[in-house]
């Protein structure tokens, strides 16, 4: 048996097809983002990127609260009517949260005299949560081409608006406004592509039945997501407090350059999770994920990170030539961190497939605790930002090892269960 046959037996054809569609779409969007960044780093100062980083950090954290992770149930239900009801529940939750955050931002502006730009946070949160819900809806229907179209439209409009606002003289807030308006238009286009969605399917009884059935998993995903995003955004807040807006801008620009690997990993994990749900019709089954993980991830990881590592200096000179000396240390540290994130993302999706609630919760709590404790420690010791980022990379490597061990445990345990069942069936 040749290598092609071995890969075909291990990896489902649907998975390869869908992964190719999402990968190509992501590649196109990242190429557009890369070339746009060439000009944006010349139109905006690093401090503008720093403000954008803080805005998006707050927005992404609150976006999880808007839907309470109810969109994760969309892929689990069997009937189309049930999926419509879950999506309607997400939209209703998002609308309520929009009014609550609007009231909070208004009083924060009046009492604490926050910057005017933060009054736009409710609109960004609403739009992000809205598009996230419809993206899960498209995943359930296996319309991956629509998801790639949404991502490309989103990148295109975001950077177009960033250029427009730079022309109007919004030197500090143009990036924030560009992201907000681009996200809005992309979300509307994604909603229009969901032609099978209808509010006529609404049924409160169906919603309650679905929620009761998947309540525990939803609560675990929601709580773990809150903790995980908190941990992921703590470095941004730490740098904004300890460092300058320019240093935060360097950090943000490097994260933008390194978005592509994270998106690829997310695509691979999301597609495999959806394929497993479609095949098994529920969480709790775990099939060949460990082998699949290594075959796909090792292929991309070796190529992508070798190119980024050996060509990093050239890439930075092209993208941010005028302040490359300030960015380069951040780039290589975050490149290593992105490498571990790239490797562990599909593992986390695999844990969701297996319904490993304890693993998900323990992993997120322990990781968040490490980052929070480290942030307080480095703040008290008054150590530099680069040293702080090195600490995050080292701690991330330990969690990667833990992920591998647990993934092998899940895979081996499933194979053992299947071998025990097979003789009984025969």
DOPAMI-394925 format. One record per residue: residue in three letters; x, y, z of N, C-alpha, C in turn. Coordinates in steps of 0.001 Angstrom, whole numbers, padded with zeros to 6 digits, always signed. Example, Ala and Ser with C-alpha at 12.3 -4.5 7.8 and 13.67 -1.06 7.14 Angstrom:
<pts>
ALA+013190-005690+007800+012300-004500+007800+013200-003300+007800;SER+012850-002250+007080+013670-001060+007140+012900+000030+007870;
</pts>
This chain:
<pts>
UNK+000858-001210+000000+000000+000000+000000+000886+001250+000000;UNK+000677+002152-000964+001506+003344-001038+001024+004420-000076;UNK+001812+005499-000031+001521+006580+000925+000172+007221+000635;UNK-000168+007385-000642-001439+008021-001013-002630+007234-000486;UNK-002554+005910-000589-003652+005068-000088-003761+005123+001421;UNK-002602+005171+002086-002607+005258+003552-003276+006555+003997;UNK-002903+007676+003351-003498+008967+003696-004988+008978+003394;UNK-005370+008347+002290-006788+008323+001902-007608+007532+002916;UNK-007021+006452+003469-007738+005632+004443-007863+006337+005786;UNK-006865+007151+006123-006879+007820+007431-007700+009105+007387;UNK-007524+009872+006308-008156+011188+006219-009377+011118+005311;UNK-010558+011471+005800-011765+011453+004962-011638+012403+003777;UNK-012218+012002+002646-012160+012836+001441-012843+014179+001657;UNK-013974+014168+002398-014682+015425+002674-013808+016396+003453;UNK-013037+015816+004380-012161+016661+005195-011125+017363+004317;UNK-010490+016601+003414-009477+017186+002532-010080+018266+001633;UNK-011263+017975+001092-011919+018936+000209-012256+020225+000951;UNK-012894+020082+002112-013310+021264+002873-012112+022029+003426;UNK-011100+021291+003874-009897+021948+004382-009216+022743+003278;UNK-009211+022206+002067-008607+022905+000930-009347+024199+000621;UNK-010686+024145+000681-011497+025339+000412-011203+026433+001435;UNK-011200+026061+002714-010956+027053+003753-009513+027542+003736;UNK-008587+026629+003459-007176+027022+003415-006937+028021+002293;UNK-007497+027751+001112-007322+028661-000023-007937+030023+000283;UNK-009146+030002+000880-009789+031263+001232-008995+032047+002250;UNK-008460+031345+003254-007644+032002+004271-006362+032565+003669;UNK-005764+031790+002749-004531+032245+002109-004759+033536+001336;UNK-005874+033608+000614-006176+034814-000165-006383+036019+000760;UNK-007134+035801+001839-007390+036902+002772-006098+037378+003440;UNK-005199+036439+003753-003954+036825+004399-002994+037510+003440;UNK-003029+037136+002169-002214+037836+001168-002693+039280+001041;UNK-004019+039467+001016-004573+040828+000959-004178+041620+002203;UNK-004262+040976+003370-003912+041650+004615-002431+042027+004640;UNK-001586+041136+004119-000151+041395+004110+000173+042619+003274;UNK-000382+042696+002066-000084+043834+001193-000704+045124+001727;UNK-001864+045006+002368-002470+046198+002962-001619+046720+004114;UNK-001030+045789+004851-000198+046171+005989+001043+046944+005553;UNK+001515+046667+004337+002666+047406+003798+002407+048908+003809;UNK+001162+049280+003475+000814+050696+003368+000308+051257+004699;UNK-000427+050419+005452-000976+050913+006721+000120+051260+007724;UNK+001222+050505+007724+002322+050810+008650+003054+052084+008252;UNK+002776+052570+007062+003349+053847+006633+002366+054999+006795;UNK+001092+054672+006922+000069+055701+007125-000219+055948+008604;UNK-000062+054900+009416-000380+055004+010848+000871+054766+011688;UNK+000941+055471+012805+002028+055285+013759+001786+054024+014591;UNK+002835+053463+015202+002654+052284+016064+001631+052492+017177;UNK+001517+053714+017680+000563+053988+018756-000878+053732+018316;UNK-001174+053960+017013-002521+053699+016499-002808+052200+016523;UNK-001799+051395+016201-001964+049940+016297-002124+049506+017754;UNK-001467+050225+018661-001622+049924+020079-003035+050185+020566;UNK-003622+051292+020138-005016+051581+020492-005961+050532+019915;UNK-005681+050101+018694-006495+049061+018079-006407+047761+018884;UNK-005228+047428+019363-005035+046194+020136-005882+046201+021410;UNK-005905+047322+022114-006705+047423+023344-008192+047330+023026;UNK-008612+048034+021986-010029+048021+021590-010487+046608+021241;UNK-009694+045906+020428-010064+044552+020022-009968+043565+021186;UNK-009048+043806+022101-008923+042924+023272-010185+042985+024124;UNK-010676+044193+024379-011915+044345+025152-013094+043788+024367;UNK-013134+044105+023075-014249+043665+022237-014348+042160+022119;UNK-013229+041473+021915-013259+040017+021757-013655+039323+023050;UNK-013263+039893+024191-013654+039308+025474-015163+039417+025682;UNK-015723+040581+025411-017149+040793+025632-018011+040105+024575;UNK-017436+039828+023401-018183+039131+022352-018611+037746+022804;UNK-017780+037084+023576-018123+035747+024095-019346+035830+024999;UNK-019433+036904+025784-020573+037068+026686-021864+037322+025914;UNK-021751+037933+024739-022944+038312+023981-023778+037097+023589;UNK-023121+035993+023187-023852+034795+022757-023851+033682+023797;UNK-023067+033857+024857-022928+032821+025888-022523+031466+025304;UNK-021816+031528+024153-021326+030325+023460-022462+029404+023007;UNK-023658+029961+022865-024790+029157+022402-024625+028741+020944;UNK-023813+029491+020185-023621+029133+018777-022952+027773+018603;UNK-022254+027300+019663-021588+025995+019581-022593+024852+019473;UNK-023844+025092+019866-024876+024049+019794-025394+023882+018367;UNK-025219+024897+017521-025795+024850+016170-025341+023605+015413;UNK-024081+023236+015574-023570+022078+014875-023997+020746+015450;UNK-024604+020758+016637-024965+019511+017314-026385+019045+017023;UNK-027260+019961+016642-028665+019597+016458-028857+018879+015125;UNK-029916+018072+015026-030149+017246+013845-031007+017964+012806;UNK-032091+018544+013246-033058+019115+012321-032724+020560+011972;UNK-033097+020932+010757-032867+022299+010304-033649+023297+011160;UNK-034852+022920+011560-035676+023789+012391-035013+024049+013733;UNK-034370+023032+014275-033671+023203+015551-032500+024171+015403;UNK-031758+024051+014301-030631+024959+014066-031115+026404+013949;UNK-032251+026613+013291-032822+027956+013190-033167+028525+014557;UNK-033704+027681+015426-034083+028139+016757-032864+028521+017595;UNK-031802+027744+017488-030583+028084+018230-030002+029399+017716;UNK-030009+029571+016399-029502+030816+015821-030339+032006+016269;UNK-031645+031844+016320-032516+032930+016801-032229+033255+018266;UNK-031948+032221+019056-031612+032441+020461-030316+033247+020584;UNK-029336+032944+019733-028081+033697+019730-028322+035160+019383;UNK-029146+035398+018374-029440+036770+017953-030152+037543+019060;UNK-031126+036894+019704-031855+037542+020797-030912+037879+021955;UNK-030051+036939+022319-029078+037177+023385-028149+038326+023020;UNK-027760+038380+021767-026857+039426+021295-027513+040803+021355;UNK-028791+040877+021000-029514+042157+021044-029615+042675+022487;UNK-029959+041782+023395-030058+042177+024811-028709+042666+025325;UNK-027656+041938+024975-026321+042316+025442-025883+043640+024835;UNK-026324+043925+023616-025980+045190+022976-026518+046369+023786;UNK-027773+046282+024221-028349+047366+025027-027662+047487+026388;UNK-027302+046361+026984-026621+046402+028286-025247+047052+028171;UNK-024476+046673+027147-023148+047262+026974-023240+048733+026572;UNK-024280+049099+025843-024456+050509+025477-024681+051362+026711;UNK-025508+050862+027616-025760+051591+028872-024479+051688+029701;UNK-023738+050576+029770-022496+050558+030552-021472+051524+029976;UNK-021305+051537+028661-020332+052429+028025-020728+053891+028205;UNK-022031+054171+028161-022501+055541+028337-022149+056057+029735;UNK-022423+055259+030769-022117+055691+032139-020609+055715+032394;UNK-019868+054807+031749-018408+054829+031892-017828+056106+031299;UNK-018401+056527+030185-017951+057764+029549-018270+058968+030424;UNK-019453+058973+031036-019857+060107+031860-019115+060152+033196;UNK-018921+058969+033797-018342+058924+035145-016819+058877+035103;UNK-016267+057948+034295-014818+057736+034284-014101+058505+033171;UNK-014857+059229+032357-014287+060040+031279-013412+059203+030334;UNK-013928+058051+029923-013203+057212+028979-013175+057881+027600;UNK-012289+057407+026745-012167+057988+025411-013457+057780+024612;UNK-013743+058732+023742-014973+058678+022946-015072+057402+022117;UNK-013938+056912+021641-013938+055771+020730-014543+054523+021360;UNK-014475+054424+022691-014999+053228+023366-016532+053205+023401;UNK-017156+054302+023003-018610+054299+022862-019050+053417+021692;UNK-018108+053087+020810-018416+052225+019667-018271+050740+019991;UNK-017804+050432+021179-017620+049024+021554-018894+048183+021420;UNK-020061+048664+021877-021271+047836+021738-021565+047440+020296;UNK-021305+048345+019356-021555+048037+017951-020582+046977+017439;UNK-019329+047076+017858-018341+046075+017443-018669+044708+018038;UNK-019049+044690+019313-019389+043430+019987-020592+042780+019328;UNK-021628+043587+019076-022836+043064+018448-022519+042463+017073;UNK-021736+043190+016273-021417+042733+014920-020578+041461+014942;UNK-019590+041416+015833-018719+040237+015909-019499+039003+016344;UNK-020335+039151+017379-021130+038019+017857-022146+037582+016809;UNK-022705+038550+016106-023674+038267+015043-023034+037416+013938;UNK-021873+037835+013456-021193+037092+012388-020701+035740+012869;UNK-020317+035645+014144-019862+034361+014695-020997+033343+014697;UNK-022189+033780+015040-023352+032885+015048-023656+032370+013645;UNK-023666+033280+012676-023969+032875+011299-022840+032043+010691;UNK-021619+032243+011177-020512+031418+010693-020688+029968+011134;UNK-021108+029746+012383-021386+028387+012858-022552+027778+012078;UNK-023506+028597+011734-024656+028130+010957-024201+027634+009583;UNK-023271+028352+008971-022733+027940+007683-021878+026676+007813;UNK-021139+026563+008902-020347+025359+009139-021259+024134+009236;UNK-022387+024303+009917-023304+023171+010073-023825+022691+008724;UNK-024063+023621+007824-024573+023274+006504-023447+022925+005517;UNK-022219+022909+006034-021035+022565+005232-020850+023494+004044;UNK-021218+024746+004231-021022+025755+003189-019725+026517+003482;UNK-018630+025801+003329-017335+026361+003674-016917+027461+002703;UNK-017397+027392+001478-017078+028454+000515-017657+029792+000964;UNK-018828+029760+001621-019414+030999+002145-018559+031583+003262;UNK-017985+030701+004085-017127+031168+005181-015876+031829+004624;UNK-015290+031239+003595-014096+031844+002992-014439+033168+002319;UNK-015609+033214+001673-016056+034464+001048-016216+035552+002112;UNK-016811+035183+003251-016996+036131+004348-015659+036671+004835;UNK-014679+035798+004997-013375+036235+005498-012679+037167+004512;UNK-012787+036858+003235-012150+037709+002234-012813+039076+002142;UNK-014152+039059+002180-014889+040328+002169-014552+041154+003414;UNK-014458+040476+004530-014149+041155+005788-012792+041847+005723;UNK-011766+041116+005284-010423+041694+005186-010407+042842+004178;UNK-011062+042642+003039-011079+043657+001999-011701+044965+002485;UNK-012852+044870+003154-013539+046079+003607-012839+046718+004808;UNK-012304+045897+005704-011608+046461+006862-010446+047338+006419;UNK-009606+046808+005546-008441+047584+005125-008819+048730+004196;UNK-009887+048554+003426-010345+049658+002579-010780+050843+003437;UNK-011545+050557+004472-011996+051629+005365-010823+052233+006143;UNK-009832+051400+006492-008651+051942+007182-007932+052952+006301;UNK-007829+052670+005013-007216+053617+004078-008056+054882+003953;UNK-009372+054712+003884-010273+055864+003737-010162+056785+004942;UNK-010197+056208+006149-010135+057036+007360-008765+057678+007526;UNK-007716+057019+007012-006393+057654+007031-006393+058892+006142;UNK-007092+058799+005013-007207+059943+004113-007980+061102+004720;UNK-008947+060775+005601-009732+061812+006270-009020+062383+007489;UNK-007848+061858+007803-007057+062414+008898-007292+061791+010254;UNK-007913+060603+010307-008111+059912+011585-006829+059133+011927;UNK-005798+059851+012326-004482+059242+012488-004406+058261+013652;UNK-005239+058440+014667-005179+057571+015842-006293+056535+015881;UNK-007460+056897+015380-008621+056013+015512-009084+055424+014172;UNK-008347+055700+013094-008751+055201+011779-008763+053687+011696;UNK-007817+053027+012364-007761+051569+012349-008962+050966+013069;UNK-009353+051573+014179-010516+051084+014939-011789+051257+014121;UNK-011964+052436+013537-013150+052688+012720-013187+051783+011495;UNK-012035+051538+010899-011966+050658+009744-012367+049237+010089;UNK-011907+048736+011229-012283+047387+011667-013768+047297+011964;UNK-014329+048338+012566-015745+048338+012907-016618+048322+011650;UNK-016369+049218+010726-017196+049305+009522-017001+048083+008624;UNK-015774+047592+008518-015515+046403+007717-016208+045175+008276;UNK-016185+045051+009601-016863+043930+010262-018367+043998+010032;UNK-018936+045180+010071-020379+045341+009868-020810+044892+008474;UNK-020119+045362+007461-020499+045015+006089-020321+043523+005837;UNK-019234+042949+006339-018996+041517+006167-020072+040692+006865;UNK-020493+041132+008055-021527+040407+008802-022858+040427+008050;UNK-023188+041568+007456-024434+041670+006683-024392+040742+005471;UNK-023257+040707+004791-023130+039825+003623-023220+038363+004017;UNK-022684+037990+005181-022757+036602+005649-024195+036228+005985;UNK-024931+037154+006612-026331+036890+006950-027173+036705+005689;UNK-026888+037462+004649-027641+037329+003397-027418+035981+002722;UNK-026261+035371+002979-025968+034074+002374-026706+032929+003063;UNK-027249+033170+004250-027997+032135+004989-029460+032167+004539;UNK-029729+031674+003340-031062+031771+002749-032073+030839+003420;UNK-031599+029788+004062-032523+028827+004681-032973+029254+006074;UNK-032413+030348+006569-032776+030806+007911-034099+031550+007863;UNK-034965+031248+008841-036272+031907+008902-036713+032053+010352;UNK-037263+033234+010676-037783+033465+012019-039108+032729+012258;UNK-039710+032199+011197-040984+031491+011337-040832+030159+012073;UNK-039613+029662+012164-039373+028381+012828-039289+028509+014346;UNK-039467+029718+014852-039259+029942+016288-040219+029116+017129;UNK-039643+028463+018138-040438+027700+019105-039700+027694+020436;UNK-040315+028268+021450-039671+028330+022768-039464+026927+023337;UNK-040398+026030+023114-040274+024658+023625-039073+023944+023008;UNK-038864+024129+021695-037723+023500+021030-036408+024043+021589;UNK-036375+025356+021803-035163+025978+022343-034828+025400+023720;UNK-035822+025269+024577-035585+024740+025919-035151+023280+025868;UNK-035723+022496+024971-035317+021095+024835-033858+020982+024388;UNK-033488+021790+023424-032109+021768+022929-031144+022194+024024;UNK-031496+023263+024728-030594+023764+025767-030436+022746+026892;UNK-031518+022115+027310-031416+021118+028384-030529+019944+027965;UNK-030612+019587+026705-029839+018444+026208-028346+018748+026191;UNK-027993+019981+025830-026580+020332+025669-026128+021360+026708;UNK-026869+021461+027799-026594+022502+028797-025196+022396+029389;UNK-024794+021206+029799-023510+021046+030485-022345+021403+029570;UNK-022385+020889+028330-021299+021181+027399-021243+022676+027086;UNK-022399+023295+026917-022428+024726+026616-021847+025535+027762;UNK-022196+025178+028987-021671+025897+030144-020164+025754+030262;UNK-019655+024536+029988-018214+024314+030051-017498+025115+028968;UNK-018035+025079+027741-017429+025827+026643-017467+027327+026908;UNK-018591+027801+027476-018727+029224+027757-017723+029671+028821;UNK-017681+028951+029936-016779+029336+031020-015319+029215+030595;UNK-014993+028133+029872-013607+027955+029433-013214+029008+028404;UNK-014176+029391+027545-013885+030412+026541-013625+031759+027192;UNK-014400+032075+028223-014185+033324+028949-012787+033342+029556;UNK-012423+032239+030194-011109+032156+030831-010004+032204+029796;UNK-010194+031475+028690-009158+031394+027665-008931+032743+026996;UNK-010008+033449+026654-009856+034759+026014-009263+035765+027004;UNK-009655+035652+028263-009065+036522+029281-007554+036327+029325;UNK-007140+035048+029308-005710+034743+029351-005001+035253+028100;UNK-005669+035097+026945-005046+035509+025683-004901+037027+025589;UNK-005813+037765+026226-005788+039218+026107-005040+039899+027250;UNK-004697+039155+028290-003952+039752+029402-002630+040364+028953;UNK-001850+039688+028066-000604+040329+027607-000817+041702+026987;UNK-001905+041870+026225-002181+043179+025619-002387+044242+026692;UNK-003184+043915+027718-003433+044875+028795-002165+045120+029611;UNK-001378+044042+029822-000136+044177+030587+000816+045145+029888;UNK+000986+044969+028567+001892+045838+027812+001366+047266+027784;UNK+000035+047420+027698-000536+048768+027667-000320+049502+028993;UNK-000230+048749+030093-000027+049365+031412+001455+049616+031687;UNK+002280+048598+031413+003706+048685+031733+004481+049436+030666;UNK+004161+049180+029401+004906+049786+028304+004210+051002+027726;UNK+004686+051396+026571+004119+052559+025880+003162+052101+024787;UNK+002430+053059+024220+001539+052743+023106+002330+052232+021899;UNK+003572+052743+021734+004402+052278+020624+004765+050803+020804;UNK+005143+050413+022020+005491+049015+022278+004285+048104+022069;UNK+003128+048565+022514+001910+047796+022277+001617+047719+020782;UNK+001938+048791+020054+001756+048787+018609+002663+047770+017927;UNK+003917+047665+018378+004829+046661+017832+004264+045255+018041;UNK+003770+045037+019236+003172+043739+019579+001973+043453+018675;UNK+001142+044456+018452-000058+044287+017629+000298+044017+016173;UNK+001277+044731+015634+001673+044543+014231+002204+043128+014015;UNK+003017+042639+014937+003547+041271+014819+002419+040245+014869;UNK+001437+040489+015704+000297+039577+015777-000484+039578+014457;UNK-000584+040731+013820-001272+040804+012528-000517+040018+011456;UNK+000811+040123+011472+001619+039391+010496+001485+037890+010706;UNK+001362+037468+011955+001336+036040+012294-000082+035490+012428;UNK-001056+036196+011871-002448+035726+011952-002676+034477+011114;UNK-002010+034388+009982-002242+033282+009038-002071+031904+009658;UNK-000970+031617+010382-000842+030284+010988-001973+029951+011948;UNK-002379+030927+012754-003462+030675+013702-004770+030377+012983;UNK-005030+031069+011874-006255+030852+011120-006266+029471+010469;UNK-005111+029030+009963-005013+027705+009360-005320+026633+010397;UNK-004736+026776+011579-004978+025807+012642-006447+025779+013045;UNK-007059+026948+013119-008484+027034+013465-009337+026343+012411;UNK-008988+026541+011135-009732+025901+010051-009671+024386+010147;UNK-008467+023864+010340-008285+022416+010406-009080+021825+011568;UNK-008966+022458+012740-009691+021955+013898-011199+022044+013745;UNK-011688+023161+013198-013132+023357+013055-013747+022383+012061;UNK-013049+022161+010946-013586+021241+009938-013626+019824+010476;UNK-012553+019415+011142-012543+018045+011657-013625+017854+012716;UNK-013810+018874+013545-014858+018784+014558-016225+018647+013898;UNK-016479+019454+012860-017780+019393+012200-017971+018071+011466;UNK-016904+017545+010852-016993+016252+010173-017304+015142+011172;UNK-016691+015211+012347-016937+014188+013369-018369+014252+013875;UNK-018883+015470+014042-020267+015628+014490-021227+015111+013420;UNK-020938+015454+012162-021807+015033+011071-021847+013509+010951;UNK-020689+012879+011138-020606+011430+010990-021225+010696+012179;UNK-020968+011211+013370-021400+010505+014581-022687+011061+015178;UNK-023088+012252+014708-024339+012899+015153-024321+013306+016619;UNK-023166+013282+017242-023097+013737+018636-021637+013820+019058;UNK-021401+014537+020133-020085+014518+020744-019888+013188+021459;UNK-018656+012863+021742-018380+011683+022546-017659+010591+021806;UNK-017579+010654+020468-016822+009675+019701-015527+010324+019211;UNK-014514+009511+019125-013181+010044+018854-012490+009100+017898;UNK-012248+009513+016651-011775+008584+015636-010554+009130+014907;UNK-009422+008501+015097-008192+008763+014338-007718+010210+014409;UNK-008145+010940+015437-007785+012361+015491-006293+012543+015734;UNK-005705+011646+016516-004289+011790+016844-003437+011646+015587;UNK-003716+010610+014776-002983+010410+013527-003248+011548+012552;UNK-004496+011943+012455-004887+013015+011547-004194+014316+011915;UNK-004145+014571+013185-003509+015789+013683-002055+015881+013222;UNK-001298+014813+013422+000113+014856+013069+000341+014936+011567;UNK-000479+014272+010787-000305+014296+009338-000528+015686+008766;UNK-001601+016326+009194-001947+017635+008641-001080+018735+009230;UNK-000978+018761+010553-000272+019849+011218+001215+019843+010887;UNK+001846+018676+010911+003280+018622+010639+003595+019108+009231;UNK+002669+018879+008304+002860+019319+006924+002941+020835+006845;UNK+001968+021520+007479+001935+022971+007421+002957+023619+008353;UNK+003126+023053+009548+003996+023672+010546+005425+023789+010035;UNK+005943+022699+009458+007320+022729+008981+007540+023764+007896;UNK+006607+023860+006960+006758+024784+005832+006573+026227+006272;UNK+005443+026508+006930+005090+027890+007272+006102+028519+008211;UNK+006454+027810+009279+007316+028431+010278+008781+028474+009845;UNK+009181+027583+008953+010528+027678+008390+010640+028936+007530;UNK+009619+029163+006706+009621+030365+005867+009613+031635+006713;UNK+008793+031638+007753+008699+032826+008604+009980+033050+009397;UNK+010596+031965+009856+011796+032113+010684+012984+032579+009855;UNK+013229+031910+008725+014404+032246+007925+014174+033490+007059;UNK+012909+033806+006799+012633+034997+006000+012058+036131+006806;UNK+012090+035997+008145+011461+036997+009006+012023+038392+008825;UNK+013344+038512+008756+013965+039835+008645+013573+040511+007333;UNK+013529+039728+006268+013136+040278+004965+011674+040712+004982;UNK+010817+039873+005581+009390+040194+005670+009175+041481+006439;UNK+009866+041626+007558+009702+042820+008386+010222+044062+007671;UNK+011321+043926+006944+011841+045072+006188+010858+045539+005135;UNK+010128+044586+004552+009137+044936+003528+007911+045589+004162;UNK+007436+044990+005261+006174+045437+005858+006360+046682+006698;UNK+007358+046687+007565+007516+047787+008532+008952+048302+008502;UNK+009430+048649+007332+010822+049040+007177+011259+050185+008062;UNK+010379+051108+008349+010813+052316+009066+010978+052123+010562;UNK+010394+051067+011127+010672+050780+012539+010879+049291+012762;UNK+011649+048677+011842+011896+047240+011927+012721+046875+013150;UNK+013646+047746+013573+014502+047436+014728+013688+047277+016007;UNK+012602+048026+016125+011779+047904+017330+010893+046680+017313;UNK+010502+046239+016112+009539+045145+015990+010198+043772+015994;UNK+011423+043670+015473+012032+042365+015227+012080+041460+016458;UNK+012471+041939+017648+012467+041041+018818+011078+040491+019135;UNK+010053+041323+019004+008679+040876+019240+008285+039800+018236;UNK+008706+039984+016997+008310+039062+015933+008780+037640+016221;UNK+010050+037483+016574+010583+036129+016747+010058+035466+018016;UNK+009825+036250+019048+009241+035675+020264+007806+035223+019999;UNK+007023+036075+019334+005632+035729+019044+005531+034639+017986;UNK+006551+034503+017136+006565+033420+016150+006615+032064+016858;UNK+007444+031958+017885+007523+030705+018654+006208+030452+019380;UNK+005630+031499+019953+004345+031361+020635+003257+030920+019657;UNK+003259+031505+018443+002276+031121+017427+002453+029668+017004;UNK+003690+029206+017008+003975+027820+016645+003279+026864+017610;UNK+003398+027133+018910+002740+026280+019896+001220+026392+019807;UNK+000736+027629+019566-000704+027797+019397-001219+027063+018174;UNK-000421+027065+017107-000766+026357+015876-000904+024861+016132;UNK-000001+024325+016945-000004+022891+017220-001131+022473+018158;UNK-001477+023329+019102-002434+022929+020130-003885+023188+019760;UNK-004154+024072+018797-005544+024379+018452-006340+023158+018021;UNK-005841+022330+017072-006599+021127+016717-006754+020153+017880;UNK-005800+020169+018810-005927+019306+019983-007126+019723+020824;UNK-007299+021029+020961-008450+021520+021721-009759+021146+021040;UNK-009788+021230+019711-010985+020816+018969-011232+019326+019162;UNK-010135+018549+019173-010278+017113+019406-010876+016822+020764;UNK-010503+017601+021761-011076+017415+023090-012572+017728+023092;UNK-012984+018707+022269-014416+019010+022157-015164+017867+021489;UNK-014519+017250+020467-015137+016112+019804-015369+014988+020810;UNK-014380+014755+021657-014477+013670+022629-015369+014025+023810;UNK-015802+015270+023890-016631+015688+025021-015863+015721+026321;UNK-014548+016025+026228-013688+016004+027412-013854+017303+028196;UNK-014936+017380+028936-015279+018626+029630-014247+018981+030707;UNK-013813+017962+031468-012847+018227+032537-011523+018722+031964;UNK-011111+018115+030862-009865+018526+030223-009962+019974+029766;UNK-011053+020329+029091-011221+021692+028573-011160+022704+029708;UNK-011885+022409+030782-011953+023353+031890-010607+023452+032613;UNK-009976+022298+032878-008702+022308+033588-007635+023019+032773;UNK-007603+022747+031471-006583+023354+030614-006701+024878+030626;UNK-007923+025383+030470-008113+026832+030393-007856+027504+031743;UNK-008308+026869+032833-008097+027463+034157-006616+027503+034509;UNK-005901+026413+034262-004479+026366+034616-003668+027329+033757;UNK-004005+027410+032473-003286+028334+031589-003535+029779+031992;UNK-004793+030102+032271-005119+031463+032680-004448+031817+033996;UNK-004430+030879+034930-003798+031122+036233-002311+031417+036073;UNK-001667+030658+035191-000237+030872+034955+000023+032264+034395;UNK-000785+032659+033414-000577+033967+032785-000885+035105+033763;UNK-001956+034957+034525-002321+036002+035494-001251+036138+036567;UNK-000814+035004+037121+000225+035033+038154+001519+035621+037597;UNK+001893+035188+036389+003110+035713+035776+003034+037204+035523;UNK+001865+037687+035119+001696+039115+034858+001870+039933+036130;UNK+001261+039481+037218+001427+040179+038499+002883+040142+038957;UNK+003530+038990+038785+004922+038847+039217+005836+039778+038436;UNK+005674+039808+037117+006528+040668+036302+006233+042141+036555;UNK+004996+042454+036885+004651+043840+037210+005329+044272+038512;UNK+005298+043397+039511+005919+043721+040794+007433+043804+040685;UNK+008029+042929+039862+009486+042923+039706+009971+043994+038736;UNK+009022+044648+038051+009339+045713+037089+010306+045223+036000;UNK+010044+044027+035504+010856+043472+034425+010329+043955+033078;UNK+011150+043784+032043+010812+044301+030730+009746+043484+030015;UNK+009225+044053+028945+008152+043401+028178+008674+042191+027414;UNK+009878+042283+026867+010429+041147+026134+010639+039941+027046;UNK+011109+040194+028261+011263+039096+029225+009913+038477+029562;UNK+008900+039331+029658+007542+038857+029945+007027+037961+028824;UNK+007264+038347+027571+006826+037541+026439+007576+036216+026368;UNK+008851+036217+026735+009614+034963+026790+008999+034024+027823;UNK+008603+034570+028958+007938+033761+029983+006656+033125+029440;UNK+005872+033874+028683+004639+033337+028107+004928+032195+027137;UNK+005984+032333+026338+006331+031287+025375+006754+030008+026090;UNK+007567+030159+027133+008033+028980+027887+006856+028268+028544;UNK+005963+029023+029168+004802+028403+029816+003893+027744+028785;UNK+003788+028340+027606+002966+027766+026545+003510+026408+026116;UNK+004827+026255+026115+005435+024993+025689+005059+023857+026627;UNK+004928+024131+027922+004528+023095+028878+003092+022635+028615;UNK+002234+023568+028279+000849+023189+027984+000744+022412+026686;UNK+001635+022689+025759+001665+021911+024525+002008+020448+024826;UNK+002987+020222+025680+003352+018847+026061+002174+018167+026746;UNK+001508+018896+027621+000335+018335+028310-000761+017980+027308;UNK-000956+018845+026310-001945+018569+025263-001637+017278+024526;UNK-000367+017092+024174+000027+015894+023441-000245+014624+024245;UNK+000119+014661+025506-000088+013484+026355-001566+013169+026481;UNK-002377+014182+026690-003807+013942+026858-004451+013490+025556;UNK-003980+014069+024443-004512+013665+023143-004228+012180+022886;UNK-003027+011738+023209-002676+010332+023024-003539+009450+023926;UNK-003791+009943+025138-004636+009191+026075-006043+009009+025506;UNK-006605+010089+024924-007940+010010+024345-007966+009053+023149;UNK-006961+009180+022286-006913+008344+021092-006730+006878+021453;UNK-005813+006589+022365-005547+005205+022763-006757+004606+023467;UNK-007391+005428+024322-008572+004938+025035-009703+004593+024091;UNK-009892+005423+023039-010947+005153+022071-010658+003884+021279;UNK-009396+003689+020855-009036+002487+020112-009244+001237+020958;UNK-008933+001346+022252-009116+000204+023146-010594-000135+023297;UNK-011427+000918+023399-012866+000679+023517-013411+000025+022253;UNK-012942+000504+021091-013399-000063+019835-012963-001516+019678;UNK-011732-001857+020120-011271-003239+020026-012026-004154+020983;UNK-012488-003561+022105-013281-004373+023041-014686-004631+022510;UNK-015193-003641+021741-016553-003771+021215-016599-004719+020036;UNK-015575-004691+019180-015566-005460+017931-015770-006953+018136;UNK-015040-007634+019080-015284-009056+019267-016703-009353+019718;UNK-017261-008465+020534-018622-008703+021013-019616-008643+019878;UNK-019342-007718+018900-020244-007609+017751-020131-008845+016863;UNK-018868-009278+016647-018651-010449+015807-019255-011716+016430;
</pts>
